[in-house]
Amino acid sequence: MQIKKIALYGYNGKRRDIDFTLSKLNIITGGSKRGKTSIIEIIDYCLGSSDCGIAEGPIKDTVEWFSILLQVDNQQIFIARKSPLKGKKTCTNAHLVLGDHIEIPENNTQISTTTNIDDIMDYLSSRFLVHEHITSVPLHQTRNEINLSFKHAKFFIFQNQDEIANKKMLFHRQQEPYIPQTIKDITPYFLGASNNDEIRIKEQLRQLKRQLKQYNKKLFEIKSLKGNGLNKGYELLAEAIANKINIDELKEINSDEELITLLYNLSDWKPLNSPTSSNNEEIINNLNKKRKLLQEEKRTLSIQLNKAEEYNNTFDSYTNANVEQHLRLSSINLFKNISESNIHKKNIILESLKKLDNEIKKSTFVKPNISNKISLLKTEKNKISEELKNINNLLYQYEIKNKDYINNQKLSLAQATTIGKIQLYIESINWNTDTSELDLKIKRIENKIANLESELESKNTEDILDSIINLIGYDMTKWAEYLKLEHSKNPIKLDLKKLTVIAETPNGKIPLSQMGSGENWVGYHLVTYLALAKWFITQNRPVPRFVVFDQPSQVYFPSDLYITGSINEIVDDEDRNAVKHMFKWLHDLIENELKNSLQIIVMDHADIEEPWFQNSIIDNKWRNNVALIPLNWIEENNSF
């Protein structure tokens, strides 16, 4: 499988194509923020990634369908996958076309949802994986087996910008949770070290060992229940008595037969009144609700009563003051000494007395109403208090009943557990204290396990895997030395247990994380992926025949200074030569050693003025106004 074309279908009805050359070095060169990094995400999305890794921005804003045209021997496969809706991470809507020569749709109106991405992945898995395969998991480990699918091959074909120069991780997505173990589990299959026959044997072994464990557990339980003679029987009887299991006649037991007879009788024991589910819960809930309402009503009445009493006290003070003032004016002979000339003062005094008389009359009329209101409020409050008291008493009684119910439940459970122990004890006695039948079953399983383990050992899977790693290491060492990488004078190998590259030196193993600078980290990522790709090709393993590298020259270019991508922007002569040497090696590797059987796709800002490099550039150079997304698409989108 190789990539023939990537096509983006815009919401504007237009199409943007990127054509690739099969079995050659394909270089997309351009400046920063032109969409180069999104190429891997687009390919991955079309090949079934669960989430769309394309960054938010112009690409997702303008593209409705992402698509890829694959060449597989003499057949072509066209896969289009719809862009996720705003705020969503994925979309399963897909369009699939198979044929010898496919004319891809002209625009998005010719693309519709004909399938989903899961069905496409099932098709690719059945098309490229030789057989259905399940990874093997050691018996003592808890992780799940992996049903291998096409998506697992993608760990070996992509290197993102933040991966290719990373000294702490080697494989695509290795930094994600659970992915490192997945890579370790699937790699033996893709390398060809394990096969389906081996998996079948391992699965049989796993099932037999689980069955053996169950039989051994049962044997242990039987022996534990039997105990020492009557001692275990007496323990069970004591437990039955403690749990209030009714034993009609408990007499001294002098023989196994008497013990067994009594336990037989007890094994069928049933409680006379088994506790049923409580019906009080609904009643309690209703009482609590009613209590809450009454408490709220009582609080409201208390507030009203307090205000009424405050008003009454204020009213009494006012009335008493009026009466006192009236008495004071009436008790003295003010009018005798007032002459006719002061008739005005006399009239004022008379008017005041009249007003006081009216106020006092009103007070005597209103006073009974206030007193009645206070009396009614107190009566209502006392009534509610009494009702609350009755509810609290009822709740207390139901709580006691619930405690009894819970205790009965606990007792019932304890009784059932004891009866279960007695029944198991009786079953063991039924075997006449003889476990020979169970022992025979255990022996047979142990023999089957031994035979299968011997058969599995003869397959030498670990030895085969070691041999494959060594063979791949020859190419890694040869190419590392050609690229003049650090420690390349020593054997270079892939360490699958730690998922890194190691150099075998006289002083021990040196991992990638301890190998010098960024140019070494990039170089070892390249030689590892290409050595694996060569192995997959020569051994006809089910992995696509392309690899995609993003920004392998990043460690040489000062990202804040480069403009044209010309290697002349690199200050150091040695670094300029290293960049040219690296790309020339990629170019020649396909032409010579791999015999045009691999497609290498590189996205980079480097632009080398050499014919072999310029001939490898696909599409226009992504600089100035040229990018993955045409400028007019973005302008049209911004105009809405």
Secondary structure, DSSP 8 states (H G I E B T S, - for coil): -EEEEEEEEETTS-EEEEE--TTSEEEEEB-TTSSTTHHHHHHHHHTT-SS----TTHHHHHEEEEEEEEEETTEEEEEEEE---TT-S---EEEEEEESS----SSGGG----EEHHHHHHHHHHHHSSS--B----TT------B--GGGGGGGTEE-HHHHT-SS--STTTTSTTHHHHHHHHHHHHHTS--HHHHHHHHHHHHHHHHHHHHHHHHHHHHHHH-STHHHHHHHHHHHHHTT---S------SHHHHHHHHHHHHT---SS-----SHHHHHHHHHHHHHHHHHHHHHHHHHHHHHHHHHHHHHHHHHHHHHHHHHHHSS-TTTT--GGGHHHHHHHHHHHHHHHHHHHHHHHHHHHHHHHHHHHHHHHHHHHHHHHHHHHHHHHHHHHHHHHHHHHHHHHHHHHHHHHHHHHHHHHHTTT--HHHHHHHHHHHHHHHHHHHHHHHTTHHHHHHHHHHHHHHHHHHHHHHTT-TTTTS-EEEETTTTEEEEEETTEEEEGGGS-SHHHHHHHHHHHHHHHHHHHHHTT-SS-SEEEEE-TTTTTS-TTT-SS-BGGGSS-HHHHHHHHHHHHHHHHIIIIISTT--EEEEEES-B--SHHHHTTB-SS-B-TT-SSS-HHHHHHHHH-
